[in-house]
Amino acid sequence: MSKLRSKNSMLIFVSLCSVLFFGLAASANAEGPVSLPKTMLWSCYDVGASGYVQASAIADAFSKKFGTKIRLLPSGTSIGRLMPLTGKKVDCGFLANEVYFAYEGLYDFSAPNWGPQDLRVILAHPTTIAMATTKDSGIKKPADAKGKRVSFIPGAPTLNIKGEAFLAFAGLTWDDVQRVDFPSYGACLKALIEGKTDVSIVSTTASVMYELETSPKGLYWPAFPPEDKEGWKRMLKIAPFLSPYPETIGAGISPDKPVYLPAYRYPMITVYADADADWVYALIKAMDESLPIYEKAHAVMPFWNIKESGVPPADAPFHEGAVRYLKEKGIWNAEHDQWNNERIAHFKKLKTAWDAAVKDAENKKIAADKFPEFWLGIRRSTVGE
């Protein structure tokens, strides 16, 4: 009996030591060593995409600096990138605007098996996207798009919602322009050169834009000046993840000729709200400390510095573990806290409405294919969007 008691005492002692060890690790400050798992799995955009290139560069840096082996799980669809995160098959996702749609319960995520997802961002660097037009179009500012041909891609909500927001900046809607449908992003880019459209929603670094810049038609980027407070207010009502950014990189743009354009976050390192705060803290710390290794891997990699990638707005609130690190580094302030808290409160309101909608739909026996329309009606009456 005494041996059993002795064995139990030893187990308790070991357990207490483990608790103490992990407690100390959890309370480590920003100056302490990084503690990462030996292996991780990340979902990301498919091979060839900028998001894949960036995730690969960071994974390589982690291997060199911390000995952590990371495997990437690429996918070309929003659901394909988010589903592994939902099912806890990956540690985090390098995602795009599917974060916003999932958080808000929109588009694919308005289906009964989805609904608003309680996501959190760890880091997300800014990148711009804008209204590309030609010099001979007569469009010098967003309001000049009225009555003009504007590209639209059915089935591409991440681009179309930005187009809607850009029009809203000028007090316009899709009803005020000639909507021209194209089958793909690439097709709407070529359409500018071919004269089949007047405006396309594109990235400033798209290769076709450099071609357009040197063509007889020329390239022009209408600006979205931050001093137009009312315009930005209208735009943010449609797409609250956008912010003004003085772009210096891209076709027809340089440090000598910057243009204020809407910025969004891509890619966003994303987890669910219940992700372990200490693991998130360690990940953002590792991102910060390994920046010198991966920052030269791609033109946009320097934007991963936490002063740019660790502040709102983003498509979802920042995770508490990330906020803790950012506060310790003097990056996070009261204004950022207010933004984060407002987005979290917004989600709680949405989730309450969603739960009520699901229950109401069951009582009314609303078919699954009719549910998204039913939910979106309730969502509009709940949050006014």
Secondary structure as GFF3:
##gff-version 3
##sequence-region A 1 385
A	DSSP	alpha_helix	2	26	.	.	.	ID=ss1
A	DSSP	beta_strand	39	45	.	.	.	ID=ss2
A	DSSP	alpha_helix	50	66	.	.	.	ID=ss3
A	DSSP	beta_strand	69	75	.	.	.	ID=ss4
A	DSSP	alpha_helix	78	86	.	.	.	ID=ss5
A	DSSP	beta_strand	92	95	.	.	.	ID=ss6
A	DSSP	alpha_helix	98	104	.	.	.	ID=ss7
A	DSSP	three_ten_helix	107	110	.	.	.	ID=ss8
A	DSSP	beta_strand	119	133	.	.	.	ID=ss9
A	DSSP	three_ten_helix	142	145	.	.	.	ID=ss10
A	DSSP	beta_strand	149	152	.	.	.	ID=ss11
A	DSSP	alpha_helix	157	169	.	.	.	ID=ss12
A	DSSP	three_ten_helix	174	176	.	.	.	ID=ss13
A	DSSP	beta_strand	178	181	.	.	.	ID=ss14
A	DSSP	alpha_helix	185	194	.	.	.	ID=ss15
A	DSSP	beta_strand	199	203	.	.	.	ID=ss16
A	DSSP	alpha_helix	207	213	.	.	.	ID=ss17
A	DSSP	alpha_helix	229	238	.	.	.	ID=ss18
A	DSSP	beta_strand	243	247	.	.	.	ID=ss19
A	DSSP	beta_strand	259	272	.	.	.	ID=ss20
A	DSSP	alpha_helix	277	289	.	.	.	ID=ss21
A	DSSP	alpha_helix	291	294	.	.	.	ID=ss22
A	DSSP	three_ten_helix	301	304	.	.	.	ID=ss23
A	DSSP	alpha_helix	306	309	.	.	.	ID=ss24
A	DSSP	alpha_helix	320	328	.	.	.	ID=ss25
A	DSSP	alpha_helix	334	364	.	.	.	ID=ss26
A	DSSP	three_ten_helix	368	370	.	.	.	ID=ss27
A	DSSP	alpha_helix	371	383	.	.	.	ID=ss28
###
